[in-house]
Amino acid sequence: MNSKTVTVGLAAGLHARPAALIAQAAAAYEDEITLTLAGKDPADANSSLMIMMLGAGHGTPITIASDNHPAVEAISAMIGSDLDAG
């Protein structure tokens, strides 16, 4: 299992629009991808609702895990960036 912990770079955290973009990107991979916040159950990265329910705000560390290393890297890059910018 590959995993990577990144800090949420989105100024408003993982709200509806970024969560939908992340879920859409995760759906492109056949492997299961999970997002975990300390003290919470893992969330399925294919579900924007589950991503939002994590309540991850700006600066929060979140762990992305999957058997698919490129998927972990891609989702990590999205979470670490500001998807609302530009």
C-alpha positions in Angstrom: 0.0 0.0 0.0 1.4 3.4 -1.0 0.5 6.4 1.1 1.5 10.0 1.4 0.6 12.7 3.9 0.1 16.2 2.6 -1.2 19.5 4.0 -4.5 20.7 2.6 -3.5 23.7 0.4 -7.0 24.9 -0.4 -7.8 28.2 1.3 -11.3 27.1 2.2 -10.5 23.5 2.9 -12.1 20.5 1.2 -15.5 22.0 0.4 -17.9 21.0 -2.4 -16.1 22.1 -5.6 -12.6 20.7 -4.7 -14.2 17.6 -3.3 -16.0 17.0 -6.5 -12.8 17.5 -8.6 -10.9 15.1 -6.3 -13.6 12.5 -6.5 -13.8 12.8 -10.3 -10.0 12.4 -10.6 -10.1 9.4 -8.2 -12.8 7.7 -10.2 -10.4 7.6 -13.2 -8.4 4.9 -11.3 -9.6 1.4 -10.8 -7.8 1.0 -7.5 -9.4 2.0 -4.2 -8.1 5.4 -2.9 -8.7 6.5 0.7 -8.2 9.8 2.5 -7.6 9.8 6.2 -7.6 12.6 8.7 -6.2 11.9 12.2 -8.9 10.4 14.4 -11.4 9.8 11.7 -12.4 6.8 9.6 -10.9 6.7 6.1 -13.0 8.3 3.3 -13.4 6.9 -0.1 -11.8 9.4 -2.5 -14.4 8.5 -5.1 -17.1 10.2 -3.0 -17.3 13.9 -2.8 -19.7 13.7 0.1 -17.3 11.5 2.1 -14.4 13.9 1.3 -16.4 16.9 2.6 -17.5 14.9 5.7 -13.8 14.7 6.7 -14.0 18.4 7.5 -10.4 19.0 6.4 -9.6 22.7 6.6 -6.7 24.7 5.2 -3.4 23.4 6.7 -4.8 20.1 7.9 -2.6 17.0 7.3 -4.4 14.3 5.3 -3.1 10.9 4.3 -3.8 9.5 0.8 -3.5 5.8 0.4 -3.8 3.3 -2.5 -2.1 0.3 -4.1 -1.7 2.6 -7.1 1.3 4.9 -6.6 0.4 7.3 -9.5 -3.1 7.7 -8.0 -1.6 8.6 -4.6 0.7 11.2 -6.3 -2.1 12.7 -8.4 -4.6 13.0 -5.6 -1.9 14.3 -3.2 -0.9 17.0 -5.7 -4.6 18.1 -6.0 -5.1 18.3 -2.2 -1.8 20.1 -1.6 -2.6 22.8 -4.2 -5.2 25.5 -4.2 -7.9 24.2 -6.6 -9.9 27.4 -6.1 -7.0 29.6 -7.4 -7.1 31.0 -10.9 
